[in-house]
Amino acid sequence: MKNIVETLKTLKLKVTPARIAILEIFSISDKPLSVEIIAKRMKDKQINQVTIYRTIESLVSAGIVGRIDLRRDAIFYELIDEHHHHHIVCTKCGLLEDFETCQIEEVSKNIILKSKKFKMIQDHSFELFGICNSCSRKNV
């Protein structure tokens, strides 16, 4: 994220220490984060967990941050950037890898054409779950 303050102002969001700190954490992370992970990284900032939850939800509503279901005990979040991507997750060790190939747009067109109850799809989430190379070698 090039300039956090400018991004917040452009989106007409109040520039707060919590928003700046959370967006800084997301901007240096290369993987999705849970609220618990963010709270640990913000320990020195004196921002409580309720404020972190509320701030993240405001960033989700503004379209800066997206929710990701990694089938773990917590919801994970990451910055929404210009590089649309999805994830493949190892169900044994939790290894996560991004991938950019997405043909869901074509699939969704066919789904909408056949649907009797929907006219359009506004968004989608697509995560794949499997076994990574390392875990598959351990099972041989």
N, C-alpha and C positions, 0 to 999 in steps of 0.2 A: 504494500500500500504506500504510494508515493508520499502523500502528505495527509496524515490522519486528520489534522485540524481542518484543512480545506475540504476534505471529503465530508466530514460531519456538517460543516457549514453549508456545503452544496445541497446536502440532503435535509437541510433545515432542522438538524438535530443539535441540541444544546451540547456544547463542548464541555465535558466534565472530566475530572481526573480519572474516574472509573472507566469511561468510554475510551479515553486515550490509552490508559494502561492495558485494557483488555485487547484493544486493536493492535497495540505494540506486540503483545504476546502472540496473537494470531499471525502477525506479519513475519515473525521470525520462526514460526513453527512450520515444519514440512509435513505434518500429519494432523488429522482431526484431534480436537481436545475436548475433554469433559469439563464440567464446572469444577469438579474436584481438582483436576490437574491445574486449571487456571487459578483456583484459590491458592494452591501450594506455591505457584510461581509468583503470586501477588502478596505473599505473607508480609513482606516488608512495606507494603503500600497502605496497610491499615484499612482495607476495604472488606467489609463483611460479605459472607456468602449470599445473603439475601440480595444485597446490592449487585453482586455479580450475576445472579440469576436474572434479576430485572433488567440489568444492562444488556445482557446477551439477548434476552427476548426483544428488547427495543431494537437491537442491531439486526435480529432476524426479521422483524416487521419492516425495517427499512431496506431490507434486501442486501445488506452488507455481509451478513453471516448466514450460513445455511445449516440446517439440522441433518445429521447423518445417522442412520440406524446401523450400527455395526454388530447387532445382536449381542450386546454386552449388558452389564447391569446399569449402565448410564447412557444418557443421550450424548452424542458427540457433535461438535460444531467445527466448522472451518470457514475461512473467508470465501466468499463467492468472487471468483476472479474471471477474467476474460477467457480463460482456458477451461471450457466446459469439460469436466471429467467425472469419472466414477471410480469405484474401488473394488479390488478383489482382496478378500480377507481369509487368512488361514484359520480354520475352525479349531485347530489344535493349539497353536502358539500365538495367534493374534497378529502375525505379520500382515502388514497392509501395503498394498501397491496400488498406485493410481493408474488408470488407463483412460485414454481419450477417445477410443473408438466407440461410437454410439450410433446405432442404427435404430434407436427407439422411435425417432421421428417418423420413419417409414412404417414401423409397426403400429404406432399410434394412429396414423392416418387410416389404416385398415380397420383398426378397432372402432374408431369413430364412425366410419362408413357403415359398419355392421351394427353399431349400437342403436338401440331404440330409446335410450334414456339420456344420452349425452350428445352434445353438439361439438364440444371442443375439449382439448386437454391443455391446461395452462402450464403445468410443470410436471416433472417426473423425478423419481429417485431410483437409482439402479445400482445395487451393490451385488457382487458375486461372492460366494463362499465356497471354499475348497480346501485342499491340503497343499501346503507349499512344498518345494523340493526337499528341504531339510527334513521336515516331518515325514514325508513319504519315504525317505531313505531309512529313517529310524524304524519304520514298520516292516521293512523287508527282512 
